[in-house]
Amino acid sequence: MRLLLLLILIGAVAYFTVPTRETQEAAARAFMEAEAQEQTGEVQAQTGISLDSVVDFVTGFVAGQGRYENYYVASKFTADMPGAAYLECWGAFTQVQCRRVDRGAGQT
């Protein structure tokens, strides 16, 4: 009986703390900006593209795009990325975790 009450309590807390679409988009932008900054050093040396232009592209890329799914106790946000990859973010209890997934090649 205690276990059932505990599960109901956890479910209720999870329901009221599911991250919103805006939270998911912000986490996706932050993840993409961090990934872009890692790759900018070698891209800038090879092509002369500045960090500001890459960050602006990434920030505008996610805005208003992507698919948000609410599973009542968790949420999922996916957005296509250039190439054969997409961004997948899962959220629960106000926390969001993002990762890049390559289609057909598994995950990185």
Stockholm file with secondary structure:
# STOCKHOLM 1.0

chainA/1-108         MRLLLLLILIGAVAYFTVPTRETQEAAARAFMEAEAQEQTGEVQAQTGISLDSVVDFVTGFVAGQGRYENYYVASKFTADMPGAAYLECWGAFTQVQCRRVDRGAGQT
#=GR chainA/1-108 SS CHHHHHHHHHHHHHHHTCCCHHHHHHHHHHHHHHHHHHHHHHHHHHHCCCHHHHHHHHHHHHTTCSEEEECSSCEEEEEECSSSEEEEEEEETTEEEEEEEETTTEEC
#=GC SS_cons         CHHHHHHHHHHHHHHHTCCCHHHHHHHHHHHHHHHHHHHHHHHHHHHCCCHHHHHHHHHHHHTTCSEEEECSSCEEEEEECSSSEEEEEEEETTEEEEEEEETTTEEC
//
